[in-house]
Amino acid sequence: MAIEIPTLPEQMPNDAPRYLGKAVNRVEDPALVSGTVQFIDNLSLPGMLHCAILRSPHPHARILSINVDAARAAEGVAAVLTGEDVRRWTNPCFTAPEGWGNYCMAVDKVRFVGEPVVAIAASSRYLAEDALELVEIEYEPLAPVANPEQAMAPGAPVIFEERGTNVMLSRTYTWGELDRVFAEADRVVSRRFRWNRVGANPTETFGCICQWDLADNSLTCHGSYQTPRFMAIGRAASLNLPANRIRIVTHPQGGGFGGKGGPRGTDIAALLSRKAQGRPVKYIEDRMEYLLAGGGQSWDRYYDAALAVKADGSVTGFRVRLVDDQGAGAEGYGTISAAKPLAAFTGNYRIEAAGYDLTLVATNRAPTYPYRGYGPPPHNLVLESLMDCTARELGIDPAELRRRNYIRPEQFPYTVPSGNEYDSGNYEAVLDRVLELADYKALRARQAEARAQGRLVGIGVVNTVEPGVFDWNAYATVGVPGVGVPEGVKVAVDLFGNVTVAVGFNLQGQGQFTVAAQVAADYFGIDMAQVRIANTPSDVALPHFGQGGSRLGVAVTGATLGACEKLRATLCKVAAHVMQAPEDAVALRNGRLHRIDAPGHSMSLAEIAGLMLSRTDLLPAGVEPCPEATYVWASPNRNAPDDQGRCRSYLTAANATHIALIEIDRETGRTHILDYAIVDDCGTRLNPANVEGQLQGGVAQGVGAALYEEYVYDADCQPLVSTFVDYLIPTIHEVPMTRKDHVVTPSPVAPLGAKGCGEGAIHTTPATILCAINDALAPLGKELLETPASPHRLWKLLREHDTAA
């Protein structure tokens, strides 16, 4: 039967939502605050061994020999794993583009500092670490490739010899008459930008416990997995197991942000279990391992970009050349982060033509992985910085320049030059609201007064579009196949009218369990306390993806509503049969099934479910005694990309405008954030508290990327970051508590009109802060076009000015 998913809350079967749109208490929190949640390192299995990994000290070297005899004989050691075992039993990971994958452990050569070379399972982590010290390895160091310029130079060392090059992908897209637009421009504003490598740093690093069942050749993996179904598929491919022989059991996560990684650690622990006769093996990544070679490093980029501008400030063209340092292979799908900007390439603006010259390069840095936002934050920084540069050159206020170029409300749905369709928006209303919230005129007056005193005070006004609810087609640029990303749930009613919603994803802190409970409770007119959210292992879960791509709040809403709609049809059929009424004469409203022609005749949810489960003799023909339904939701109206990568990829287009007031200390180069205001539009706000948390968390990560965080490598490709002393994470003292407001333009195509907002403010914050910094530097004739804008970088820039003066 056809299922129609409500696109507005008022389409739900109740007079008024009781929970949706409200900042309800989260159903996840009691277990979290009471400490009863079982994170992976809390789990211990009988006979469990512990894994430790010996990692390469070289960025590039051949492995001449490995001697593990002494380690194998050491106290407590049950299994030792080397590259020879890995070559015999496994395959390199699948990558996009294809053919740039490593094994889970170095085979023949190492390609980055921190790559696993030997792993040991012992009765304790301490004994495993001790045994690693007995391993003897002889290396032949090879010349490292430290950056893309070296990697692409003639005669450069080749990291993957079988590829014959270090260039993973080189492709140019042209959307519209780009050459004409630039030729006819009154002004071309161009700059070169450098975004240094940053990454996700969750409180909990990656961890897993793997057990290989030698009797039926199956594998069970417990762990902090973000996308369990795809982890299972990947393990089937790498470990040569049938997919239905792999069971992924997900545990709650202490943060993720895309940076948990896990394929290497999982495969290593699994193979150690296989060698240890099926005993479970636990691997918990420590913080130094994570910073050195975990799944958290992202966005190592070199940009050349330009805007074509008319004399009145109309922006007609946008050209970007990106060289992206992917590190030692594409195992982490960091390549996707270079493809995702196509979904909102030209931001909030009516730019008629655009071009993207994309080069992905392999070097001897650690491979890049996903990080929250998955690519657009650096792209947005480039576009928005160029808008500010244009405003300064034309003498136009930066807020006014943006207003002149906005996509207008009546133009939605709007197709951007790169092919994606924005569903809805009112960018001018968002701008007006944030200008009022920040008291923009007063901020400019405050800035003028500060400048008169010789202080470096700047204001950033930045807007971005956040693509939400991704589709695989968005990533075809880098070789990812497919259209449609499923998210499935099961909704079941018990004898007493309680509802269980079974999902495939785990608890990661964003509140999606609460959203599912809100939807089910409002749909069936019951108390939220009567709804239980259960997550299921990968081998029995419905097709699902889970968190990622600003999608899950929308996707789980669609899946839950779809299952509820199917179940409603069954319940109405049973109620009609019992009430001796035509099937279409019974409706669900406010938690009861009643005859439309005689509303006084009705049955509760519990009565219908109880009848179905205990009086099968009263059921109509063809109805099973099973008050439950499943539904797998996917974004509607998606399509395959054309030869220029154009397609309807992300379903929704949330947007936000940020205003920041900052001051740079002339003596230290430190940037102080004095005020910060946000107005966003993510359509229907299913749970405003969730949105508030996503925004504030995104600001924190955006502040880190803009001012503090950087994975530093030296000229020999040795990482100089191994602790939080070296990699600076902002604290509560550096992150402002922002002032927030919102505008709502419901999505006409998404369940209940909600838009994806999970990546939130990280899309906008780095650009806002850097634009504010450059606004502060403008009186000095200086610009900083590299992140992070650390105190040292700014101090050097200011010192250059003082010396010149």
C-alpha positions in Angstrom: 0.0 0.0 0.0 1.1 3.6 -0.6 2.4 5.3 2.5 2.0 9.1 2.8 4.4 10.6 5.3 3.0 13.8 7.0 5.1 16.8 5.9 3.6 19.1 8.6 2.9 18.4 12.3 -0.7 19.4 11.8 -1.1 16.4 9.5 -0.6 14.0 12.5 -3.7 12.1 13.8 -4.2 14.4 16.8 -5.8 17.8 17.5 -2.4 19.3 18.6 1.1 17.8 19.1 1.8 17.2 22.8 5.6 16.6 22.4 6.7 17.5 18.9 8.1 21.0 18.7 8.7 21.0 22.5 11.9 21.0 24.4 11.0 17.7 26.2 13.3 15.9 28.6 15.5 13.5 26.6 14.8 9.8 27.1 18.5 9.0 26.8 19.6 11.1 29.8 18.5 9.1 32.9 20.9 6.3 32.0 23.7 8.8 31.1 23.4 10.9 34.3 23.1 7.8 36.5 26.1 6.1 35.0 24.4 2.9 34.0 25.1 3.2 30.3 27.5 0.6 29.2 30.3 2.1 27.1 32.5 -0.4 25.3 35.4 -0.2 27.8 32.9 -1.1 30.6 32.2 -4.5 28.9 34.2 -7.5 29.9 33.6 -11.0 28.4 34.8 -14.4 29.8 38.3 -15.3 28.7 38.8 -11.9 27.2 42.3 -10.9 25.9 43.6 -7.4 25.4 45.2 -6.0 22.2 48.2 -3.7 21.9 49.6 -2.5 18.6 53.1 -1.7 17.5 53.1 1.2 15.1 55.5 2.5 12.5 58.0 5.2 13.5 58.6 6.0 9.8 56.4 7.8 7.4 57.6 5.7 4.5 59.7 2.6 4.7 60.0 -1.0 3.5 59.7 -3.7 6.0 62.7 -6.0 5.5 62.1 -8.4 8.4 60.0 -8.9 11.5 61.0 -11.2 14.3 58.2 -12.0 16.9 59.6 -15.1 18.5 60.5 -13.5 21.8 57.2 -11.7 21.9 55.2 -14.9 21.2 56.9 -16.6 24.1 56.4 -13.6 26.5 54.2 -13.9 29.6 50.4 -13.8 29.0 50.7 -13.7 25.2 48.0 -15.7 23.3 48.4 -14.5 19.8 50.7 -12.3 17.6 49.6 -10.8 14.3 51.8 -9.6 11.5 51.4 -8.4 7.9 52.0 -12.0 6.7 48.8 -13.1 8.5 46.9 -10.1 7.2 48.0 -10.7 3.6 46.9 -14.4 3.8 43.5 -13.8 5.4 42.3 -10.4 4.4 41.8 -7.9 1.6 42.7 -4.2 1.4 39.7 -2.0 2.3 37.5 -0.8 -0.5 38.0 2.9 -1.2 36.5 5.8 -3.3 38.2 6.3 -5.7 38.8 2.6 -6.0 42.2 1.1 -5.5 43.7 3.4 -2.9 43.3 1.1 0.1 45.6 -0.3 2.7 45.4 -3.6 4.6 44.5 -3.2 8.3 48.2 -3.7 9.0 51.3 -2.8 7.1 52.2 -5.4 4.4 55.7 -5.0 3.0 55.9 -1.3 3.6 54.6 1.4 5.9 53.0 4.6 4.5 52.6 6.8 7.6 53.8 7.3 11.1 51.5 5.3 13.3 50.5 2.6 10.8 50.1 -0.7 12.6 52.9 -3.2 12.0 52.5 -5.9 14.7 49.6 -6.6 17.1 49.6 -8.8 20.2 46.7 -10.2 22.3 47.6 -11.0 25.9 45.8 -11.5 29.2 46.2 -7.8 30.0 47.0 -4.7 28.0 50.1 -4.2 30.2 51.5 -7.6 29.2 50.7 -7.0 25.6 52.5 -3.7 25.7 55.5 -5.3 27.3 55.6 -8.1 24.7 55.6 -5.5 21.9 59.0 -4.3 23.2 60.5 -7.7 22.3 59.5 -7.4 18.6 62.4 -6.8 16.3 61.8 -5.0 13.0 64.2 -4.0 10.3 63.1 -1.1 8.1 64.5 0.4 4.9 63.5 4.1 5.1 62.2 5.6 1.9 61.9 9.3 1.0 58.6 10.6 2.3 56.2 12.8 0.4 55.2 15.5 2.8 52.7 17.7 0.9 50.8 17.7 -2.4 53.4 19.9 -4.1 56.0 17.2 -3.5 53.6 14.4 -4.3 52.8 15.9 -7.8 56.4 16.8 -8.7 58.1 14.9 -11.5 60.1 11.9 -10.1 58.4 12.0 -6.7 58.4 8.8 -4.6 55.2 6.9 -5.3 53.3 5.8 -2.2 51.2 3.2 -3.9 53.6 1.7 -6.5 50.9 -0.2 -8.3 49.1 3.1 -9.0 52.1 4.8 -10.6 51.1 8.2 -9.3 50.2 10.0 -6.1 47.2 11.8 -7.7 44.1 9.9 -6.6 41.7 12.0 -8.7 41.9 15.0 -10.9 38.6 16.3 -12.3 37.2 19.7 -13.4 33.5 20.6 -13.3 32.0 23.6 -15.1 28.5 24.6 -14.4 27.2 27.4 -16.6 29.0 29.8 -18.9 31.9 30.3 -16.5 34.4 31.8 -18.9 31.9 34.3 -20.3 30.8 35.3 -16.8 34.4 36.0 -15.7 35.2 37.8 -18.9 32.2 40.1 -18.5 32.8 40.8 -14.8 33.6 44.4 -13.7 35.9 42.9 -11.0 37.5 39.6 -10.2 38.2 39.1 -6.6 40.6 36.2 -5.9 42.6 34.9 -3.0 44.7 31.8 -2.0 43.6 30.0 1.1 45.2 27.3 3.3 43.0 25.2 5.6 45.3 23.2 7.9 44.3 19.7 9.0 41.9 19.5 11.9 39.6 16.7 13.2 37.1 15.2 15.5 38.2 14.6 19.0 35.4 12.8 20.9 35.7 12.3 24.7 35.8 8.5 24.0 38.3 7.1 21.5 37.5 4.1 19.4 37.1 0.7 21.1 35.9 -2.8 20.2 35.7 -6.4 21.4 35.8 -9.0 18.7 35.1 -12.7 18.9 35.6 -15.1 16.0 33.5 -18.2 16.3 35.6 -21.0 14.8 32.7 -23.5 14.8 30.5 -21.6 12.3 33.1 -19.1 11.0 31.3 -16.1 12.2 32.3 -12.8 13.9 30.7 -10.8 16.6 32.0 -7.3 17.2 30.9 -5.1 20.1 32.0 -1.5 19.8 31.5 2.2 19.5 30.4 2.1 15.9 28.7 5.0 14.2 27.4 3.2 11.2 27.0 -0.5 12.2 25.4 -1.8 9.0 28.2 -0.4 6.9 30.8 -1.6 9.4 29.4 -5.1 8.9 29.5 -4.9 5.2 33.1 -3.6 5.3 34.2 -6.4 7.6 32.6 -9.0 5.3 34.7 -7.6 2.4 38.0 -7.2 4.2 37.8 -10.5 6.3 36.4 -12.7 3.5 33.3 -13.6 5.5 29.7 -13.8 4.3 27.9 -10.7 5.4 25.3 -12.7 7.3 28.1 -14.2 9.4 29.0 -10.8 10.9 27.2 -9.3 13.9 27.9 -5.7 15.0 26.6 -4.9 18.4 26.7 -1.1 19.0 27.3 0.5 22.3 26.6 4.0 23.4 29.3 6.4 22.3 31.1 9.1 24.2 30.9 11.4 21.1 31.7 10.6 17.6 31.5 13.5 15.1 32.6 11.0 12.3 36.0 10.5 13.9 35.8 7.1 15.5 37.2 5.3 12.5 37.5 1.7 13.6 38.0 -0.5 10.5 41.7 -1.2 11.2 41.2 -1.8 15.0 38.2 -4.0 14.4 40.0 -6.2 11.8 43.1 -6.5 13.9 41.1 -7.5 17.0 39.1 -10.0 14.9 42.2 -11.6 13.5 43.8 -11.9 16.9 40.6 -13.6 18.1 40.9 -16.0 15.2 44.5 -16.8 16.1 43.6 -17.1 19.8 41.1 -20.0 19.1 38.1 -17.7 19.3 38.8 -16.0 22.6 37.3 -12.4 22.6 39.9 -9.6 22.1 39.4 -6.1 23.3 41.1 -3.1 21.7 40.7 0.3 23.3 42.5 3.1 21.4 44.4 5.4 23.7 44.5 9.2 23.1 48.1 9.2 21.7 47.1 6.5 19.2 44.0 8.4 18.3 45.9 11.7 17.7 48.7 9.9 15.8 46.8 7.6 13.5 43.1 7.4 14.6 40.1 8.1 12.4 39.9 11.8 13.2 42.1 13.8 10.9 40.4 15.8 8.1 40.5 18.7 5.6 44.1 19.3 4.6 43.4 21.8 1.8 45.0 24.3 -0.5 42.6 26.7 -2.3 42.8 29.1 -5.2 39.4 30.8 -5.6 37.8 33.8 -7.3 34.5 35.6 -7.6 33.2 37.4 -10.7 31.5 40.6 -9.6 29.5 43.3 -11.3 29.9 47.0 -10.3 26.7 47.0 -8.3 28.0 44.0 -6.2 26.1 41.3 -8.0 28.2 38.1 -7.9 27.9 36.2 -11.1 30.6 33.5 -11.0 32.5 31.4 -8.5 35.6 29.5 -9.4 37.5 27.1 -7.0 40.6 25.1 -7.5 41.2 22.7 -4.6 44.2 20.5 -4.0 43.3 18.2 -1.1 45.9 16.2 0.8 44.2 12.9 1.6 47.2 11.3 3.3 48.3 7.7 2.9 45.3 6.4 1.0 41.5 6.7 0.9 40.7 4.1 3.5 38.8 6.6 5.6 36.5 8.0 2.8 37.9 11.4 3.5 37.6 11.9 -0.3 33.9 12.4 0.2 34.6 15.6 2.0 35.8 17.1 -1.3 32.6 15.9 -3.1 30.1 17.1 -0.5 30.5 20.9 -1.3 28.7 20.3 -4.6 25.5 20.1 -2.6 25.7 23.8 -1.6 28.6 25.0 -3.8 27.3 28.6 -4.2 25.9 29.0 -0.7 23.0 31.3 -0.2 23.5 33.2 -3.5 22.1 33.5 -7.0 25.5 32.8 -8.6 24.7 31.8 -12.2 28.0 29.9 -13.1 30.6 28.0 -11.1 33.6 25.8 -11.6 35.4 23.2 -9.5 38.9 22.0 -10.3 39.5 19.2 -7.9 42.7 17.3 -7.2 43.0 14.6 -4.5 46.6 13.7 -3.6 48.2 11.0 -1.5 51.0 11.9 0.9 52.7 10.2 3.8 50.5 11.8 6.4 47.8 9.7 8.2 44.8 9.0 6.0 41.9 11.4 6.4 38.5 10.4 7.7 35.1 12.1 8.2 34.7 15.0 10.5 31.5 16.8 11.3 30.4 18.8 8.3 32.3 16.4 6.0 33.9 19.1 3.8 31.8 22.3 3.4 33.2 24.2 6.4 36.5 25.0 4.6 34.6 25.6 1.4 32.2 28.0 3.1 35.2 29.8 4.6 36.6 30.4 1.2 33.3 31.6 -0.3 32.4 33.8 2.6 35.9 35.3 2.9 35.7 36.2 -0.8 32.4 37.9 -0.2 34.0 40.0 2.6 36.9 40.8 0.4 34.5 41.9 -2.3 32.6 44.1 0.1 35.8 45.8 1.2 36.9 46.4 -2.3 33.5 47.9 -3.3 33.0 49.8 -0.1 29.7 48.0 0.6 28.7 46.8 4.0 29.2 43.0 4.1 25.6 42.3 5.3 24.2 44.5 2.5 26.4 42.7 -0.1 25.0 39.4 1.0 21.4 40.7 0.9 21.8 41.8 -2.7 22.9 38.4 -3.8 20.4 36.1 -1.9 18.2 33.5 -3.5 14.8 35.1 -3.0 11.9 33.2 -1.2 9.8 33.0 -4.3 12.6 31.2 -6.2 12.4 28.0 -4.0 12.7 25.2 -4.8 16.0 26.5 -6.2 18.6 24.5 -8.2 22.1 25.7 -7.7 24.6 25.5 -10.6 26.2 22.3 -9.2 22.8 20.6 -9.5 21.4 20.2 -6.0 17.9 21.5 -5.2 17.3 23.7 -2.1 13.9 22.9 -0.7 12.9 26.2 1.0 14.3 29.3 2.8 14.0 33.0 3.5 17.6 34.2 3.8 16.7 37.9 4.1 14.4 37.2 7.0 17.1 35.3 8.8 19.6 38.2 8.2 17.1 40.8 9.4 16.5 38.8 12.6 20.2 38.3 13.4 21.0 42.0 12.7 18.3 42.9 15.2 19.4 40.2 17.7 23.0 41.4 17.5 22.1 45.1 17.4 24.4 45.4 14.3 24.4 49.2 14.2 25.5 49.3 17.8 28.2 46.8 17.1 29.6 49.0 14.2 29.5 52.0 16.5 31.4 50.1 19.2 33.9 49.0 16.5 34.4 52.6 15.4 35.0 53.8 18.9 37.5 50.9 19.5 39.4 51.7 16.3 39.7 55.3 17.3 41.5 54.0 20.4 43.9 51.9 18.3 42.2 48.6 19.1 41.8 45.8 16.6 38.1 45.0 16.7 36.3 43.2 13.9 32.8 42.0 13.0 32.0 39.0 10.9 28.6 38.6 9.2 28.4 35.2 7.5 25.6 33.0 6.2 25.8 29.4 5.0 23.5 26.6 3.8 23.7 23.3 5.6 22.8 20.5 3.2 20.7 17.9 5.1 19.8 14.2 4.6 22.5 13.1 2.2 22.2 10.7 -0.7 25.0 8.5 -2.1 24.6 10.3 -5.4 26.2 13.4 -3.8 29.5 11.5 -3.7 29.6 10.1 -7.2 32.4 12.6 -8.0 34.9 10.4 -6.0 33.4 7.1 -7.2 30.7 6.3 -4.6 27.9 4.3 -6.3 24.2 4.2 -5.5 21.1 6.3 -5.1 19.0 6.1 -1.9 20.1 5.8 1.8 17.6 3.7 3.8 16.7 4.1 7.4 14.4 1.4 8.9 12.5 1.0 12.1 10.0 -1.4 13.7 7.1 -0.1 15.7 5.3 -2.5 18.0 2.4 -2.2 20.5 2.2 -4.5 23.4 -0.8 -5.8 25.4 -1.0 -2.7 27.6 -0.7 -0.1 24.8 3.0 0.6 25.3 5.1 1.2 22.2 8.6 0.0 21.3 10.5 1.5 18.4 13.4 -0.6 17.3 16.2 1.2 15.5 19.5 0.2 14.0 21.7 3.0 15.4 23.1 3.5 18.8 23.1 6.3 21.4 25.6 9.0 20.4 24.3 12.0 22.3 22.4 13.9 19.6 18.9 13.0 21.0 17.5 11.0 18.1 16.1 8.4 20.5 14.0 11.2 22.0 12.8 12.4 18.5 11.6 8.9 17.7 9.8 8.7 21.1 8.2 12.1 20.5 7.0 11.1 17.1 5.5 7.7 18.2 4.0 9.2 21.4 2.2 12.0 19.5 1.1 9.7 16.7 -0.6 7.2 19.0 -1.7 9.8 21.6 0.2 8.2 24.5 2.7 9.4 27.1 6.3 9.5 26.1 7.1 7.4 29.1 5.1 4.6 27.4 7.6 4.6 24.4 10.8 2.6 24.5 13.5 3.0 22.0 15.6 -0.2 21.4 18.6 -0.6 19.2 19.2 -3.9 17.4 22.4 -5.6 16.3 23.3 -5.3 12.6 22.4 -8.9 11.7 18.7 -8.4 12.6 18.2 -4.7 12.2 16.3 -3.3 9.2 18.4 -1.6 6.5 19.7 1.6 8.1 22.6 4.0 8.0 22.4 5.9 11.3 24.1 9.1 12.2 25.8 11.1 9.6 25.2 13.8 6.9 22.7 15.8 9.0 20.1 13.2 8.3 19.1 11.0 11.2 16.5 13.3 12.9 14.7 13.6 9.6 15.2 10.0 8.5 14.1 8.4 11.8 11.1 10.6 11.8 10.2 9.5 8.3 10.8 5.8 9.2 8.8 6.0 12.5 5.9 7.8 10.8 5.9 5.2 8.0 5.8 2.3 10.4 3.1 4.1 12.4 1.0 4.7 9.3 1.2 1.0 8.3 0.3 -0.1 11.8 -2.6 2.4 11.9 -4.0 0.8 8.8 -3.9 -2.7 10.4 -5.4 -1.4 13.7 -8.2 0.4 11.9 -9.0 -2.8 10.0 -9.2 -4.8 13.2 -11.3 -2.1 14.9 -13.7 -1.9 12.0 -14.2 -5.6 12.0 -14.9 -5.7 15.7 -17.2 -2.6 15.6 -19.0 -4.1 12.5 -18.2 -1.0 10.4 -16.7 -0.6 7.0 -12.9 -0.4 7.1 -12.8 3.2 5.9 -15.3 4.2 8.6 -12.8 3.9 11.4 -10.0 6.4 12.1 -7.2 6.9 14.6 -7.5 10.3 16.4 -6.0 11.4 19.7 -4.9 7.9 20.7 -8.3 6.1 20.1 -9.7 4.3 17.1 -13.3 5.5 16.7 -16.1 5.2 14.2 -16.3 8.3 12.1 -20.0 8.2 12.0 -20.4 7.5 15.7 -17.4 9.0 17.6 -18.6 7.7 20.9 -17.8 4.2 19.8 -14.1 3.8 20.1 -11.3 1.6 21.3 -8.0 2.4 22.9 -4.6 1.3 21.5 -4.3 -1.2 24.4 -7.7 -2.7 23.7 -6.9 -3.3 20.0 -3.4 -4.6 20.6 -4.7 -6.8 23.4 -7.4 -8.2 21.2 -4.9 -8.9 18.4 -2.6 -10.8 20.7 -5.1 -12.7 22.8 -8.3 -13.1 20.8 -7.2 -14.3 17.4 -10.7 -15.7 16.8 -12.0 -12.2 16.5 -9.5 -11.0 13.9 -10.6 -10.4 10.3 -9.4 -12.7 7.6 -5.9 -12.1 6.5 -4.8 -10.2 9.6 -2.0 -11.7 11.6 -2.0 -11.5 15.4 0.9 -9.0 15.3 0.4 -5.4 16.3 3.6 -4.2 14.8 4.9 -2.8 11.5 8.2 -2.0 9.8 9.1 0.7 7.5 12.3 1.7 5.6 12.4 5.3 4.6 14.6 7.0 2.0 14.6 10.5 0.6 12.1 10.9 -2.2 12.8 12.1 -5.7 16.6 11.5 -5.8 18.3 10.9 -9.2 21.6 9.7 -10.7 24.2 12.4 -11.4 25.0 13.6 -14.9 28.5 13.9 -16.4 29.1 17.1 -14.5 28.1 15.6 -11.1 24.7 17.5 -11.1 21.9 15.7 -9.2 19.3 16.2 -6.5 21.5 15.0 -3.6 20.7 16.4 -0.2 17.0 16.5 0.6 16.9 19.7 2.7 18.8 23.0 2.9 18.9 24.5 6.3 20.5 27.9 6.6 22.0 30.2 9.3 23.5 33.6 9.7 26.1 34.3 12.4 27.5 37.6 13.7 30.6 37.7 15.7 32.4 40.6 17.4 36.1 39.9 18.2 39.2 41.7 19.3 42.8 40.9 18.6 45.3 41.6 21.3 48.2 43.5 19.6 50.7 42.2 22.1 49.9 38.5 22.0 48.0 37.9 18.8 45.2 36.2 20.8 41.7 36.6 19.5 38.9 37.3 22.1 35.3 36.6 21.1 33.3 39.4 22.6 29.9 38.7 21.3 28.2 36.0 19.1 24.7 35.9 17.7 23.0 33.2 15.6 19.7 33.0 13.8 19.1 29.7 12.0 16.3 28.1 9.9 16.1 24.3 10.0 12.4 24.1 9.2 10.2 22.5 11.8 12.2 22.2 15.1 11.2 18.7 16.2 12.9 19.2 19.5 14.3 22.8 20.1 16.6 21.6 22.9 18.3 19.2 20.4 18.8 22.0 17.9 20.2 24.3 20.6 22.7 21.6 21.6 23.7 21.0 18.0 24.3 24.7 17.4 26.3 25.3 20.6 28.4 22.2 20.0 29.0 23.2 16.4 30.2 26.6 17.6 32.7 25.0 19.9 34.2 22.9 17.1 34.1 25.9 14.8 36.0 28.0 17.3 38.6 25.2 17.6 39.1 25.0 13.8 39.3 28.8 13.4 41.6 29.6 16.3 43.4 26.6 17.8 43.3 23.2 16.3 45.9 21.9 13.8 47.6 18.5 13.1 51.1 19.6 12.5 53.7 17.6 10.5 57.3 18.5 9.9 59.1 18.6 6.6 59.9 14.9 7.0 56.3 14.0 7.5 56.7 13.3 11.2 53.6 14.3 13.2 54.3 16.8 15.9 50.9 16.3 17.6 50.5 13.4 20.1 48.7 14.9 23.1 46.3 17.7 23.9 49.3 19.7 24.9 50.2 19.9 21.2 46.7 19.8 19.8 44.7 22.6 21.3 41.1 22.0 22.0 39.0 25.0 23.1 37.6 24.9 26.6 34.4 26.5 27.9 36.5 29.6 28.6 37.2 30.1 24.8 33.8 29.2 23.5 31.1 31.9 23.8 27.6 31.0 25.0 25.9 32.4 21.9 22.7 34.3 21.7 20.2 32.5 19.5 16.9 32.9 17.6 15.3 31.2 14.7 13.1 31.5 11.6 11.0 28.6 10.4 10.4 27.8 6.7 9.1 24.2 6.8 10.6 21.8 4.2 7.9 20.9 1.7 9.5 17.5 1.0 10.8 16.2 4.4 8.8 14.4 7.2 7.0 17.0 9.3 8.8 19.8 7.5 12.1 19.3 9.4 15.5 19.9 7.9 18.8 18.3 8.8 20.7 20.3 11.3 23.1 17.8 12.9 26.3 19.4 11.7 24.9 22.8 12.7 27.2 25.8 13.4 30.5 24.2 12.3 29.4 25.1 8.8 29.4 28.8 9.6 31.5 29.5 12.7 35.0 29.2 11.2 34.1 31.6 8.4 32.5 34.0 10.8 35.5 34.2 13.0 38.0 34.5 10.2 35.9 37.2 8.5 35.8 39.1 11.8 39.6 38.8 12.2 40.1 40.2 8.7 37.7 42.9 9.4 39.8 43.8 12.5 43.0 43.7 10.4 41.6 45.8 7.5 42.8 49.2 8.8 46.3 47.7 8.8 46.0 46.5 5.2 46.6 42.9 6.3 44.7 39.7 5.7 45.0 36.2 7.2 43.9 33.5 4.8 45.1 30.5 6.7 43.6 28.5 9.6 43.9 28.3 12.4 44.3 32.0 13.2 46.4 31.1 16.1 48.0 33.7 18.4 51.4 32.9 16.9 50.2 33.4 13.3 48.5 36.7 14.2 51.4 37.8 16.3 53.8 37.3 13.4 51.4 39.1 11.0 51.1 42.1 13.4 54.9 42.1 13.9 55.4 42.3 10.2 53.2 45.3 10.1 55.0 47.0 13.1 58.4 46.3 11.5 57.2 47.8 8.2 55.9 50.8 10.0 
